[in-house]
Each structure stands twice: as C-alpha cells, then as structure tokens.
C-alpha cells in the first residue's frame, strides 16, 4: 500500500501500489499542464471523500514496497480518459486496484 499526503490534511490517503504508480503518471501530466482534478475514494467507517488536486497545493507520494512500481500504459490512458470526461478519478473501494473500462469488461466475461 502506498500513501498520498495532500497539503496539510490530517489523514493521508492510502492507495494500493499499482494504482498509485498509475495515478502518479496522471498527476504528473495534469499538474505539469497547470490543470487540476478531483480524486475520490471511500474508506470503511468514513464514507466517501473527495479532494481537489491542484498544482499549487503540495503533495507527496510514498510507496511502501521498496520494489519500483511500474505504471500500466492502458490503466494510465483509462484514468486520463476518466479525468477528461468527468474531471476526476474515483478510486475503487478497498485494495482491489484501479481498472480501466477495457479491463473491467474483460473481468466481467
């Protein structure tokens, strides 16, 4: 599990390592272009949370696993498409990881 520390928020956002590796690429692309996005997730006992990620607000990503995480081009593209269509990314519940539409379709078969 990785962690996203955002601004001076009291609680960090826990994200599975694979999803965090993909999210890192999306954040780099969006924030470097001066564009923000929303990030939503839910946690047991806390309900759903959403933060506005913006280039002017500091954040730090931390991966617990010492092995370098490699992003998946398909997952990054799917996340970028989600951001372009909705303005944000909704992370899945729990530790199941984030899948794009194509991957969700394959999993349903």
Secondary structure, 3 states (H helix, E strand, C coil): CEEEEECCCCCCEEECHHHHHHHHHHHHHHHHCCCCEEEEEEECCCEEEEEEECCCCCEEEEECCCCCCCCCHHHHHHHHHHHHHHCEEECCCCCCCCCCHHHHHHHHC
